[in-house]
Amino acid sequence: MSLVGKNLVGPDPTLLPEETEVMARYDAGDEPVDLAAAFPASSLAWALLADEAWDEGRTVDSYAYARVGYHRGLDALRRAGWRGAGPVPWSHEPNRGFLRALYALGRAAAAIGETDEVQRISAFLDESDPQARSAIEAEGR
């Protein structure tokens, strides 16, 4: 039995399914609010709404949208076999909606003084993918 390429220290990475229709509509110019209404299970749609609210200075709205995206992402992760631990790699594009929602939640939590949540979310993001934070920040988030 070959052990080459086998993860011996923890669970395998969780890879969410593609959201082809969400991405097609986003690429076609649909607004985040319309995407969230049409695809309420999409953590990407909620992350986009959180970013939009953040950019407009609506911190509490951003927090609320990010929290919905985070919970929708947890639901999707569980459906994909995630058991509460293990990598959620940024390199797998369908994971980015969840990771962006997680990042947005931590950012907004920090802005409203939710110190314990900031620490928990920060650890979760880093455990999911240590490169995700820098990738998101490189996008200007």
PyRosetta script that sets phi, psi and omega in degrees:
from pyrosetta import init, pose_from_sequence

init()
pose = pose_from_sequence("MSLVGKNLVGPDPTLLPEETEVMARYDAGDEPVDLAAAFPASSLAWALLADEAWDEGRTVDSYAYARVGYHRGLDALRRAGWRGAGPVPWSHEPNRGFLRALYALGRAAAAIGETDEVQRISAFLDESDPQARSAIEAEGR")
pose.set_psi(1, 127.6)
pose.set_omega(1, -179.6)
pose.set_phi(2, -86.0)
pose.set_psi(2, 136.2)
pose.set_omega(2, 177.3)
pose.set_phi(3, -104.2)
pose.set_psi(3, 3.3)
pose.set_omega(3, -179.9)
pose.set_phi(4, -64.7)
pose.set_psi(4, 127.6)
pose.set_omega(4, 178.7)
pose.set_phi(5, 81.6)
pose.set_psi(5, -1.7)
pose.set_omega(5, -179.6)
pose.set_phi(6, -88.2)
pose.set_psi(6, 131.8)
pose.set_omega(6, 177.4)
pose.set_phi(7, -76.8)
pose.set_psi(7, 111.5)
pose.set_omega(7, -177.3)
pose.set_phi(8, -99.4)
pose.set_psi(8, -3.2)
pose.set_omega(8, -175.3)
pose.set_phi(9, -111.5)
pose.set_psi(9, -2.4)
pose.set_omega(9, -179.2)
pose.set_phi(10, 179.6)
pose.set_psi(10, -173.7)
pose.set_omega(10, -178.7)
pose.set_phi(11, -65.0)
pose.set_psi(11, 155.3)
pose.set_omega(11, 174.5)
pose.set_phi(12, -66.2)
pose.set_psi(12, 155.3)
pose.set_omega(12, 176.6)
pose.set_phi(13, -61.6)
pose.set_psi(13, 145.8)
pose.set_omega(13, 175.1)
pose.set_phi(14, -94.9)
pose.set_psi(14, 130.7)
pose.set_omega(14, -178.6)
pose.set_phi(15, -120.1)
pose.set_psi(15, 113.1)
pose.set_omega(15, 179.9)
pose.set_phi(16, -73.7)
pose.set_psi(16, 153.6)
pose.set_omega(16, 177.4)
pose.set_phi(17, -71.1)
pose.set_psi(17, 155.6)
pose.set_omega(17, 178.2)
pose.set_phi(18, -66.8)
pose.set_psi(18, 148.3)
pose.set_omega(18, 175.2)
pose.set_phi(19, -111.9)
pose.set_psi(19, 70.5)
pose.set_omega(19, -172.3)
pose.set_phi(20, -61.3)
pose.set_psi(20, -40.6)
pose.set_omega(20, -178.4)
pose.set_phi(21, -70.6)
pose.set_psi(21, -39.6)
pose.set_omega(21, 177.4)
pose.set_phi(22, -61.0)
pose.set_psi(22, -47.6)
pose.set_omega(22, -178.6)
pose.set_phi(23, -64.4)
pose.set_psi(23, -41.0)
pose.set_omega(23, 179.7)
pose.set_phi(24, -61.8)
pose.set_psi(24, -43.3)
pose.set_omega(24, -179.4)
pose.set_phi(25, -70.9)
pose.set_psi(25, -35.9)
pose.set_omega(25, 176.5)
pose.set_phi(26, -64.8)
pose.set_psi(26, -46.7)
pose.set_omega(26, 178.9)
pose.set_phi(27, -62.7)
pose.set_psi(27, -28.2)
pose.set_omega(27, 178.7)
pose.set_phi(28, -80.7)
pose.set_psi(28, -5.2)
pose.set_omega(28, 175.8)
pose.set_phi(29, 104.2)
pose.set_psi(29, 7.9)
pose.set_omega(29, 177.5)
pose.set_phi(30, -61.3)
pose.set_psi(30, 143.0)
pose.set_omega(30, 179.3)
pose.set_phi(31, -75.0)
pose.set_psi(31, 147.3)
pose.set_omega(31, 178.5)
pose.set_phi(32, -53.1)
pose.set_psi(32, -39.3)
pose.set_omega(32, -179.5)
pose.set_phi(33, -62.9)
pose.set_psi(33, -37.3)
pose.set_omega(33, 178.2)
pose.set_phi(34, -70.7)
pose.set_psi(34, -36.7)
pose.set_omega(34, 177.7)
pose.set_phi(35, -65.2)
pose.set_psi(35, -43.4)
pose.set_omega(35, 179.8)
pose.set_phi(36, -64.5)
pose.set_psi(36, -37.0)
pose.set_omega(36, 178.5)
pose.set_phi(37, -69.0)
pose.set_psi(37, -38.0)
pose.set_omega(37, -178.6)
pose.set_phi(38, -80.9)
pose.set_psi(38, -29.6)
pose.set_omega(38, -175.7)
pose.set_phi(39, -132.6)
pose.set_psi(39, 66.9)
pose.set_omega(39, -174.4)
pose.set_phi(40, -63.7)
pose.set_psi(40, -16.1)
pose.set_omega(40, 177.9)
pose.set_phi(41, -86.2)
pose.set_psi(41, -4.3)
pose.set_omega(41, -176.6)
pose.set_phi(42, -83.8)
pose.set_psi(42, 114.4)
pose.set_omega(42, 176.5)
pose.set_phi(43, -67.4)
pose.set_psi(43, -27.8)
pose.set_omega(43, 177.1)
pose.set_phi(44, -62.4)
pose.set_psi(44, -44.9)
pose.set_omega(44, 179.8)
pose.set_phi(45, -58.8)
pose.set_psi(45, -43.2)
pose.set_omega(45, -179.3)
pose.set_phi(46, -70.8)
pose.set_psi(46, -35.4)
pose.set_omega(46, 176.8)
pose.set_phi(47, -64.7)
pose.set_psi(47, -40.3)
pose.set_omega(47, 176.9)
pose.set_phi(48, -62.6)
pose.set_psi(48, -41.3)
pose.set_omega(48, 176.6)
pose.set_phi(49, -63.7)
pose.set_psi(49, -40.8)
pose.set_omega(49, 178.8)
pose.set_phi(50, -62.0)
pose.set_psi(50, -42.3)
pose.set_omega(50, 179.1)
pose.set_phi(51, -66.1)
pose.set_psi(51, -41.8)
pose.set_omega(51, 179.0)
pose.set_phi(52, -60.9)
pose.set_psi(52, -47.2)
pose.set_omega(52, 179.0)
pose.set_phi(53, -62.3)
pose.set_psi(53, -41.2)
pose.set_omega(53, 179.1)
pose.set_phi(54, -60.4)
pose.set_psi(54, -47.3)
pose.set_omega(54, -178.8)
pose.set_phi(55, -62.1)
pose.set_psi(55, -26.7)
pose.set_omega(55, 179.4)
pose.set_phi(56, -91.5)
pose.set_psi(56, 3.6)
pose.set_omega(56, 178.9)
pose.set_phi(57, 79.8)
pose.set_psi(57, 14.1)
pose.set_omega(57, 179.7)
pose.set_phi(58, -95.6)
pose.set_psi(58, 74.8)
pose.set_omega(58, -172.2)
pose.set_phi(59, -60.3)
pose.set_psi(59, -45.9)
pose.set_omega(59, -178.2)
pose.set_phi(60, -66.6)
pose.set_psi(60, -39.5)
pose.set_omega(60, 175.4)
pose.set_phi(61, -61.9)
pose.set_psi(61, -42.9)
pose.set_omega(61, 179.1)
pose.set_phi(62, -59.9)
pose.set_psi(62, -43.9)
pose.set_omega(62, 178.2)
pose.set_phi(63, -58.8)
pose.set_psi(63, -47.6)
pose.set_omega(63, -177.6)
pose.set_phi(64, -64.2)
pose.set_psi(64, -45.7)
pose.set_omega(64, 178.6)
pose.set_phi(65, -62.6)
pose.set_psi(65, -43.2)
pose.set_omega(65, -179.9)
pose.set_phi(66, -63.9)
pose.set_psi(66, -37.7)
pose.set_omega(66, 179.4)
pose.set_phi(67, -64.1)
pose.set_psi(67, -41.4)
pose.set_omega(67, 177.2)
pose.set_phi(68, -62.9)
pose.set_psi(68, -45.9)
pose.set_omega(68, 178.9)
pose.set_phi(69, -60.5)
pose.set_psi(69, -39.5)
pose.set_omega(69, 177.7)
pose.set_phi(70, -61.6)
pose.set_psi(70, -48.2)
pose.set_omega(70, -178.9)
pose.set_phi(71, -68.7)
pose.set_psi(71, -38.3)
pose.set_omega(71, 175.8)
pose.set_phi(72, -63.3)
pose.set_psi(72, -37.1)
pose.set_omega(72, 177.0)
pose.set_phi(73, -66.3)
pose.set_psi(73, -41.0)
pose.set_omega(73, 176.6)
pose.set_phi(74, -60.5)
pose.set_psi(74, -41.5)
pose.set_omega(74, 177.1)
pose.set_phi(75, -59.3)
pose.set_psi(75, -46.0)
pose.set_omega(75, -179.0)
pose.set_phi(76, -65.7)
pose.set_psi(76, -40.7)
pose.set_omega(76, 178.4)
pose.set_phi(77, -60.9)
pose.set_psi(77, -44.6)
pose.set_omega(77, 179.4)
pose.set_phi(78, -62.4)
pose.set_psi(78, -41.5)
pose.set_omega(78, 177.3)
pose.set_phi(79, -62.4)
pose.set_psi(79, -29.0)
pose.set_omega(79, -178.8)
pose.set_phi(80, -86.6)
pose.set_psi(80, 3.7)
pose.set_omega(80, 175.9)
pose.set_phi(81, 102.8)
pose.set_psi(81, -0.1)
pose.set_omega(81, 179.1)
pose.set_phi(82, -66.3)
pose.set_psi(82, 137.7)
pose.set_omega(82, -177.4)
pose.set_phi(83, -117.1)
pose.set_psi(83, 29.1)
pose.set_omega(83, 176.0)
pose.set_phi(84, 96.3)
pose.set_psi(84, 0.4)
pose.set_omega(84, 179.4)
pose.set_phi(85, -157.6)
pose.set_psi(85, 158.8)
pose.set_omega(85, 176.5)
pose.set_phi(86, 113.1)
pose.set_psi(86, 164.6)
pose.set_omega(86, -175.8)
pose.set_phi(87, -68.3)
pose.set_psi(87, 145.3)
pose.set_omega(87, 173.2)
pose.set_phi(88, -129.1)
pose.set_psi(88, 84.2)
pose.set_omega(88, -167.7)
pose.set_phi(89, -68.7)
pose.set_psi(89, 134.0)
pose.set_omega(89, 174.9)
pose.set_phi(90, -61.9)
pose.set_psi(90, -31.7)
pose.set_omega(90, -177.6)
pose.set_phi(91, -61.5)
pose.set_psi(91, -22.2)
pose.set_omega(91, 176.2)
pose.set_phi(92, -89.9)
pose.set_psi(92, 103.9)
pose.set_omega(92, -170.5)
pose.set_phi(93, -51.2)
pose.set_psi(93, -40.8)
pose.set_omega(93, 179.2)
pose.set_phi(94, -62.2)
pose.set_psi(94, -17.1)
pose.set_omega(94, 177.0)
pose.set_phi(95, -78.1)
pose.set_psi(95, -15.1)
pose.set_omega(95, -171.1)
pose.set_phi(96, -67.0)
pose.set_psi(96, -31.6)
pose.set_omega(96, 177.8)
pose.set_phi(97, -60.8)
pose.set_psi(97, -47.2)
pose.set_omega(97, 178.0)
pose.set_phi(98, -62.1)
pose.set_psi(98, -47.9)
pose.set_omega(98, -177.5)
pose.set_phi(99, -64.2)
pose.set_psi(99, -36.3)
pose.set_omega(99, 176.5)
pose.set_phi(100, -67.7)
pose.set_psi(100, -39.1)
pose.set_omega(100, 176.7)
pose.set_phi(101, -64.6)
pose.set_psi(101, -40.9)
pose.set_omega(101, 178.4)
pose.set_phi(102, -62.3)
pose.set_psi(102, -45.8)
pose.set_omega(102, 177.5)
pose.set_phi(103, -60.6)
pose.set_psi(103, -47.5)
pose.set_omega(103, -178.8)
pose.set_phi(104, -62.4)
pose.set_psi(104, -36.4)
pose.set_omega(104, 177.9)
pose.set_phi(105, -64.5)
pose.set_psi(105, -44.6)
pose.set_omega(105, 177.7)
pose.set_phi(106, -63.6)
pose.set_psi(106, -40.7)
pose.set_omega(106, 179.8)
pose.set_phi(107, -62.7)
pose.set_psi(107, -47.9)
pose.set_omega(107, -179.2)
pose.set_phi(108, -69.8)
pose.set_psi(108, -37.1)
pose.set_omega(108, 177.3)
pose.set_phi(109, -60.5)
pose.set_psi(109, -40.6)
pose.set_omega(109, 177.6)
pose.set_phi(110, -62.6)
pose.set_psi(110, -40.1)
pose.set_omega(110, -177.9)
pose.set_phi(111, -67.0)
pose.set_psi(111, -27.8)
pose.set_omega(111, 180.0)
pose.set_phi(112, -103.0)
pose.set_psi(112, 8.1)
pose.set_omega(112, 173.5)
pose.set_phi(113, 82.4)
pose.set_psi(113, 22.6)
pose.set_omega(113, 177.8)
pose.set_phi(114, -84.8)
pose.set_psi(114, 70.7)
pose.set_omega(114, -171.6)
pose.set_phi(115, -56.6)
pose.set_psi(115, -47.2)
pose.set_omega(115, -179.4)
pose.set_phi(116, -61.8)
pose.set_psi(116, -41.4)
pose.set_omega(116, 179.4)
pose.set_phi(117, -66.6)
pose.set_psi(117, -38.9)
pose.set_omega(117, 178.5)
pose.set_phi(118, -57.9)
pose.set_psi(118, -45.2)
pose.set_omega(118, -179.4)
pose.set_phi(119, -65.1)
pose.set_psi(119, -43.0)
pose.set_omega(119, -179.6)
pose.set_phi(120, -65.2)
pose.set_psi(120, -45.9)
pose.set_omega(120, -178.9)
pose.set_phi(121, -66.5)
pose.set_psi(121, -41.2)
pose.set_omega(121, 179.3)
pose.set_phi(122, -61.0)
pose.set_psi(122, -44.6)
pose.set_omega(122, 178.5)
pose.set_phi(123, -64.2)
pose.set_psi(123, -41.9)
pose.set_omega(123, -180.0)
pose.set_phi(124, -62.5)
pose.set_psi(124, -44.1)
pose.set_omega(124, 179.6)
pose.set_phi(125, -63.0)
pose.set_psi(125, -45.6)
pose.set_omega(125, -179.5)
pose.set_phi(126, -66.4)
pose.set_psi(126, -36.3)
pose.set_omega(126, 177.5)
pose.set_phi(127, -71.3)
pose.set_psi(127, -31.5)
pose.set_omega(127, 178.6)
pose.set_phi(128, -67.5)
pose.set_psi(128, -49.3)
pose.set_omega(128, 177.1)
pose.set_phi(129, -163.7)
pose.set_psi(129, 110.7)
pose.set_omega(129, -179.0)
pose.set_phi(130, -59.6)
pose.set_psi(130, -17.3)
pose.set_omega(130, -179.9)
pose.set_phi(131, -92.1)
pose.set_psi(131, -11.8)
pose.set_omega(131, -173.1)
pose.set_phi(132, -62.1)
pose.set_psi(132, -45.6)
pose.set_omega(132, -177.0)
pose.set_phi(133, -57.7)
pose.set_psi(133, -49.0)
pose.set_omega(133, -178.3)
pose.set_phi(134, -67.1)
pose.set_psi(134, -34.4)
pose.set_omega(134, 177.6)
pose.set_phi(135, -65.5)
pose.set_psi(135, -42.8)
pose.set_omega(135, 179.5)
pose.set_phi(136, -66.3)
pose.set_psi(136, -44.6)
pose.set_omega(136, -179.6)
pose.set_phi(137, -66.0)
pose.set_psi(137, -31.4)
pose.set_omega(137, 177.0)
pose.set_phi(138, -66.8)
pose.set_psi(138, -25.3)
pose.set_omega(138, 176.5)
pose.set_phi(139, -78.0)
pose.set_psi(139, -4.6)
pose.set_omega(139, -179.9)
pose.set_phi(140, 92.7)
pose.set_psi(140, 15.1)
pose.set_omega(140, -179.8)
pose.set_phi(141, -84.7)
pose.dump_pdb("model.pdb")
